[in-house]
């Protein structure tokens, strides 16, 4: 997928890279939140995800 985007031109590559970076950051943050809340003994904390 990324190879196709690279062939499409610089604006598309810049846009897709920015989107990928944002998605990756959100995903890592979400995983961090989930891991931290999942490791807590109280189940009430897991519901507070956002």
ZAMARGU-4260 file (C-alpha; in steps of 0.2 Angstrom, whole numbers, plus 5000, padded with zeros to 4 digits):
<rodrens>
0) 5000/5000/5000 | 5014/5012/5005 | 5023/5008/4988 | 5008/5013/4978 | 5006/5029/4988
5) 5024/5033/4985 | 5021/5032/4966 | 5006/5043/4967 | 5017/5059/4972 | 5023/5069/4986
10) 5007/5077/4992 | 4999/5060/4994 | 5014/5053/5003 | 5015/5068/5015 | 4997/5066/5019
15) 4997/5048/5021 | 5013/5049/5032 | 5004/5062/5043 | 4989/5051/5045 | 4999/5036/5048
20) 5009/5045/5062 | 4993/5051/5070 | 4985/5034/5069 | 5001/5026/5076 | 5001/5039/5090
25) 4983/5036/5094 | 4985/5017/5094 | 5000/5017/5105 | 4991/5029/5117 | 4976/5018/5117
30) 4986/5002/5120 | 4996/5011/5134 | 4979/5016/5142 | 4972/4999/5140 | 4988/4990/5147
35) 4988/5002/5162 | 4970/5000/5166 | 4970/4982/5163 | 4984/4980/5176 | 4974/4988/5189
40) 4965/4977/5202 | 4949/4987/5201 | 4937/4984/5186 | 4930/5001/5188 | 4945/5009/5180
45) 4944/4999/5164 | 4927/5008/5159 | 4935/5025/5159 | 4944/5023/5143 | 4941/5040/5135
</rodrens>
